[in-house]
Amino acid sequence: MEVTYILTTIEIIIAILAGIGNTFVITIFFKDEKLRNRKINSLFVSQAFSDLLVGIIGIPLNILLYLKLANEFCKLTISNIIAVRTVSINNVLLISFDRYKALSHPIKYAAKQSKFSLKISIFSSWFFGLLLGFIICFYNNDKHETECTFKNIITRDYAYFLQFVSSVLPFTTLVVIYSYVYLAMRKVHLNHTCDTCVDLQNSSKTICKIRRREFHATVNMLAIVASFAICKFPLLILHLTYEIFYEVEKDKNLQQVFIAINHLTTIINPILYALKLKDFRKSCIEFLSIETENKTSLYNRSQQRNHI
């Protein structure tokens, strides 16, 4: 019972920090026009939205599931958990594919990727993630179980399908994409001393400058993807083990520990945005400076009024 309280408390803390951190990232994005003008930042904000939903919806519902308090709305609970998790993974895949395009085809990436195509990509990421999660609400396996668990809601075949589509396939795709990203980064690194640079659309930007900028953005973004993979991988292995050995009794406390580790990405990501991404870091400093100045100004005014 003590372990249950400890794990529940940890999840609550993660949910609160995820809510604060990701709300801050989203606020910074919408307040700073320069951030909105760079395409990749929209992808990071989409990821921040999905992490925010994990914090305010996914984690609380998972706590109810863990404490066996979700039996009355079981399908809706599990659907929400799967949906926000899948959307988060889809966003990471989208960011990774964006980095591959930016490094491999810098001119085409800079010139041809419109805001409309970016919005379509983000919409597709959310749509398919939500669809995969909420389709369970309409799923009927004719079981009448009293305890709300994945095993009692869906059949073994559907569990295999869900695990493959929402975990195995995205992780495999991530590995493949980053194999190509690594090759593209090596190519850029070997050619970063190039002397001949071609002007792009009569602007001062050049192929070399664009390559270098995207190279540095990708290097910084690798930390985000690495933390994502490290936090998600233990839970993926545990789920695969349970799916392969379907009749094995699950250790709920061990599973909850891995779920909590999995949720850590929602508080790590905002920190990495502020530390590793130059645009976000600069905007955060400016935002905090302005807020501090405003509070100081208000305090000074109130002090002057008191003296009067």
C-alpha positions as CSV (number, residue, x, y, z in Angstrom):
1,M,0.0,0.0,0.0
2,E,2.9,2.3,0.8
3,V,4.4,1.7,-2.7
4,T,1.0,2.7,-4.2
5,Y,1.0,6.0,-2.3
6,I,4.6,6.8,-3.3
7,L,4.0,6.1,-7.0
8,T,0.7,8.0,-7.0
9,T,2.5,11.0,-5.4
10,I,5.3,10.9,-8.0
11,E,2.7,10.9,-10.8
12,I,0.9,13.8,-9.3
13,I,4.1,15.8,-9.1
14,I,5.0,14.9,-12.7
15,A,1.5,16.0,-13.8
16,I,1.8,19.4,-12.0
17,L,5.3,20.1,-13.4
18,A,4.2,19.0,-16.9
19,G,1.3,21.4,-16.8
20,I,3.4,24.3,-15.6
21,G,6.3,23.7,-18.0
22,N,4.4,23.0,-21.2
23,T,2.0,25.9,-20.5
24,F,5.0,28.2,-20.2
25,V,6.4,26.9,-23.6
26,I,3.1,27.4,-25.3
27,T,2.7,30.9,-23.8
28,I,6.2,31.9,-25.0
29,F,5.5,30.6,-28.5
30,F,2.3,32.6,-28.9
31,K,3.8,35.8,-27.4
32,D,6.9,35.8,-29.7
33,E,6.3,36.4,-33.4
34,K,9.8,35.4,-34.3
35,L,9.2,31.9,-32.8
36,R,6.0,31.5,-34.8
37,N,7.8,32.4,-38.0
38,R,10.2,29.4,-37.8
39,K,8.6,26.2,-39.0
40,I,10.2,23.7,-36.7
41,N,9.0,25.7,-33.6
42,S,5.4,24.9,-34.5
43,L,6.3,21.2,-34.3
44,F,7.8,21.7,-30.9
45,V,4.7,23.5,-29.7
46,S,2.5,20.7,-31.0
47,Q,4.7,18.4,-28.9
48,A,4.2,20.7,-26.0
49,F,0.4,20.6,-26.4
50,S,0.5,16.8,-26.4
51,D,2.8,16.7,-23.4
52,L,0.4,19.2,-21.7
53,L,-2.5,16.8,-22.4
54,V,-0.5,13.9,-21.0
55,G,0.0,16.0,-17.8
56,I,-3.6,17.2,-17.3
57,I,-5.5,14.2,-18.8
58,G,-3.3,11.2,-19.3
59,I,-1.6,11.0,-16.0
60,P,-4.7,11.7,-13.8
61,L,-6.6,9.0,-15.7
62,N,-3.7,6.6,-15.4
63,I,-3.7,7.2,-11.6
64,L,-7.4,6.4,-11.5
65,L,-6.7,3.2,-13.5
66,Y,-3.8,2.3,-11.1
67,L,-6.0,2.9,-8.0
68,K,-8.9,0.9,-9.6
69,L,-11.2,3.9,-9.6
70,A,-11.9,4.0,-13.3
71,N,-14.3,1.1,-13.7
72,E,-17.4,3.2,-14.4
73,F,-15.8,4.9,-17.4
74,C,-13.2,2.3,-18.3
75,K,-13.2,2.5,-22.1
76,L,-13.1,6.3,-22.1
77,T,-10.1,6.2,-19.6
78,I,-8.1,3.8,-21.7
79,S,-9.0,5.6,-24.9
80,N,-7.7,8.9,-23.6
81,I,-4.4,7.3,-22.3
82,I,-3.7,5.7,-25.7
83,A,-4.7,8.8,-27.6
84,V,-2.4,11.3,-25.8
85,R,0.4,8.8,-25.8
86,T,0.2,8.1,-29.5
87,V,-0.1,11.8,-30.4
88,S,3.0,12.5,-28.4
89,I,4.9,9.7,-30.3
90,N,3.6,11.0,-33.7
91,N,4.8,14.5,-32.9
92,V,8.4,13.2,-32.2
93,L,8.3,11.3,-35.5
94,L,7.1,14.5,-37.3
95,I,10.0,16.5,-35.8
96,S,12.5,13.8,-36.7
97,F,11.3,13.6,-40.3
98,D,11.4,17.4,-40.5
99,R,15.1,17.4,-39.4
100,Y,15.9,14.8,-42.1
101,K,14.3,17.0,-44.8
102,A,16.1,20.1,-43.5
103,L,19.5,18.4,-43.6
104,S,19.1,16.4,-46.8
105,H,17.3,19.0,-49.0
106,P,18.0,22.4,-47.4
107,I,17.0,24.5,-50.5
108,K,13.8,22.7,-51.1
109,Y,13.0,22.7,-47.3
110,A,13.6,26.4,-47.0
111,A,11.8,27.4,-50.2
112,K,8.9,25.0,-50.6
113,Q,7.6,24.0,-47.2
114,S,4.5,26.2,-46.7
115,K,2.7,26.9,-43.5
116,F,-0.3,25.1,-45.0
117,S,1.6,21.8,-45.5
118,L,3.0,22.2,-42.0
119,K,-0.5,22.5,-40.6
120,I,-1.7,19.5,-42.5
121,S,1.2,17.4,-41.1
122,I,0.4,18.5,-37.5
123,F,-3.3,17.9,-38.1
124,S,-2.6,14.4,-39.4
125,S,-0.4,13.6,-36.5
126,W,-3.1,14.5,-34.0
127,F,-6.0,13.0,-36.1
128,F,-4.4,9.5,-36.4
129,G,-3.3,9.5,-32.8
130,L,-6.8,10.4,-31.5
131,L,-8.4,8.0,-33.9
132,L,-6.3,5.1,-32.7
133,G,-7.1,5.9,-29.1
134,F,-10.8,6.7,-29.3
135,I,-11.7,3.8,-31.6
136,I,-11.7,1.7,-28.5
137,C,-14.8,3.5,-27.3
138,F,-16.7,1.8,-30.1
139,Y,-15.0,-1.6,-29.6
140,N,-17.0,-4.4,-28.2
141,N,-15.4,-7.7,-27.2
142,D,-18.4,-9.0,-25.3
143,K,-16.5,-9.2,-22.0
144,H,-18.1,-8.3,-18.7
145,E,-15.2,-7.8,-16.4
146,T,-15.4,-5.8,-13.1
147,E,-11.8,-4.6,-13.2
148,C,-10.7,-1.9,-15.7
149,T,-7.6,-3.2,-17.5
150,F,-6.4,-3.2,-21.1
151,K,-6.6,-7.0,-21.1
152,N,-10.3,-6.9,-20.1
153,I,-11.3,-4.3,-22.6
154,I,-9.6,-5.5,-25.8
155,T,-8.9,-8.9,-27.3
156,R,-5.4,-10.3,-27.7
157,D,-5.3,-9.7,-31.4
158,Y,-6.3,-6.1,-31.1
159,A,-3.7,-5.7,-28.3
160,Y,-1.0,-6.9,-30.6
161,F,-2.2,-4.5,-33.3
162,L,-2.4,-1.6,-30.9
163,Q,1.1,-2.3,-29.5
164,F,2.5,-2.6,-33.0
165,V,0.9,0.6,-34.4
166,S,1.4,2.8,-31.3
167,S,4.8,1.6,-30.1
168,V,6.8,-0.8,-32.2
169,L,6.2,0.8,-35.6
170,P,7.0,4.4,-34.4
171,F,10.2,3.3,-32.6
172,T,11.3,1.4,-35.6
173,T,10.6,4.4,-37.9
174,L,12.4,6.6,-35.5
175,V,15.5,4.4,-35.7
176,V,15.4,4.4,-39.5
177,I,14.9,8.1,-39.7
178,Y,17.8,8.9,-37.4
179,S,20.1,6.5,-39.3
180,Y,19.4,8.8,-42.4
181,V,19.7,11.9,-40.2
182,Y,23.1,10.7,-38.9
183,L,24.3,10.2,-42.5
184,A,23.0,13.6,-43.5
185,M,24.7,15.2,-40.5
186,R,28.0,13.5,-41.4
187,K,27.7,14.9,-44.9
188,V,27.0,18.4,-43.6
189,H,29.9,18.2,-41.1
190,L,32.4,17.1,-43.8
191,N,31.2,19.9,-46.1
192,H,30.8,22.7,-43.5
193,T,34.0,24.4,-44.6
194,C,32.7,24.8,-48.2
195,D,33.8,28.0,-49.8
196,T,31.2,28.2,-52.6
197,C,27.8,29.3,-51.4
198,V,24.8,29.9,-53.7
199,D,22.4,32.6,-52.9
200,L,18.8,31.5,-52.2
201,Q,16.0,33.5,-53.7
202,N,18.1,36.7,-53.9
203,S,18.4,36.8,-50.1
204,S,21.5,36.9,-48.0
205,K,20.9,33.3,-46.9
206,T,23.0,30.7,-48.6
207,I,23.0,27.0,-48.8
208,C,26.0,26.7,-46.5
209,K,24.4,29.0,-43.9
210,I,21.1,27.1,-44.0
211,R,22.9,23.7,-43.7
212,R,24.9,25.0,-40.7
213,R,21.8,26.4,-39.0
214,E,19.8,23.2,-39.5
215,F,22.8,21.1,-38.5
216,H,23.0,22.9,-35.1
217,A,19.2,22.7,-34.7
218,T,19.3,19.0,-35.3
219,V,22.2,18.4,-32.9
220,N,20.2,20.3,-30.1
221,M,17.1,18.4,-31.0
222,L,18.9,15.0,-30.6
223,A,18.9,15.6,-26.9
224,I,15.1,15.8,-26.9
225,V,14.7,12.6,-29.0
226,A,17.3,10.8,-26.9
227,S,15.4,11.6,-23.6
228,F,12.2,10.6,-25.3
229,A,13.6,7.2,-26.3
230,I,15.3,6.5,-22.9
231,C,12.1,7.3,-21.0
232,K,9.8,5.3,-23.4
233,F,11.9,2.3,-24.1
234,P,11.6,0.5,-20.7
235,L,7.7,0.6,-20.9
236,L,7.8,-0.6,-24.5
237,I,9.9,-3.6,-23.5
238,L,7.7,-4.4,-20.6
239,H,4.5,-4.2,-22.7
240,L,6.1,-6.4,-25.4
241,T,7.0,-9.0,-22.8
242,Y,3.4,-9.0,-21.5
243,E,2.0,-9.2,-25.0
244,I,4.3,-12.1,-26.0
245,F,3.7,-14.0,-22.7
246,Y,0.0,-13.0,-22.5
247,E,-0.9,-15.2,-19.6
248,V,1.9,-14.0,-17.3
249,E,0.5,-12.1,-14.3
250,K,1.5,-8.4,-14.5
251,D,3.4,-6.7,-11.7
252,K,1.3,-3.6,-11.4
253,N,3.8,-1.7,-9.3
254,L,6.7,-2.4,-11.7
255,Q,4.5,-1.4,-14.6
256,Q,3.5,1.9,-12.8
257,V,7.2,2.6,-12.2
258,F,7.9,2.3,-15.9
259,I,4.8,4.4,-16.7
260,A,6.1,7.2,-14.4
261,I,9.5,7.1,-16.1
262,N,7.7,7.3,-19.4
263,H,5.8,10.4,-18.2
264,L,9.1,12.1,-17.3
265,T,9.4,13.2,-20.9
266,T,6.6,15.7,-20.3
267,I,8.7,17.7,-17.8
268,I,12.1,17.1,-19.4
269,N,11.0,18.4,-22.8
270,P,10.2,22.0,-21.7
271,I,13.5,22.1,-19.8
272,L,15.4,21.0,-23.0
273,Y,13.5,23.5,-25.1
274,A,14.7,26.3,-22.9
275,L,18.3,25.0,-22.5
276,K,19.1,23.6,-26.0
277,L,17.0,25.6,-28.4
278,K,18.5,29.1,-28.9
279,D,15.2,30.7,-30.1
280,F,13.2,29.4,-27.1
281,R,16.0,30.2,-24.7
282,K,16.2,33.8,-25.9
283,S,12.4,34.3,-25.8
284,C,12.2,32.8,-22.3
285,I,14.9,35.2,-21.0
286,E,13.1,38.2,-22.6
287,F,9.7,37.1,-21.3
288,L,11.0,36.6,-17.7
289,S,12.9,39.9,-17.8
290,I,9.7,41.8,-18.9
291,E,7.6,40.1,-16.3
292,T,10.2,40.9,-13.6
293,E,10.4,44.5,-14.7
294,N,6.6,44.8,-14.7
295,K,6.3,43.3,-11.2
296,T,9.1,45.6,-9.9
297,S,7.4,48.6,-11.5
298,L,4.1,47.7,-9.8
299,Y,5.8,47.2,-6.5
300,N,7.6,50.6,-6.7
301,R,4.3,52.3,-7.6
302,S,2.5,50.7,-4.6
303,Q,5.4,51.8,-2.3
304,Q,5.2,55.4,-3.6
305,R,1.4,55.4,-2.9
306,N,1.9,54.2,0.6
307,H,4.4,56.9,1.3
308,I,2.0,59.5,0.0
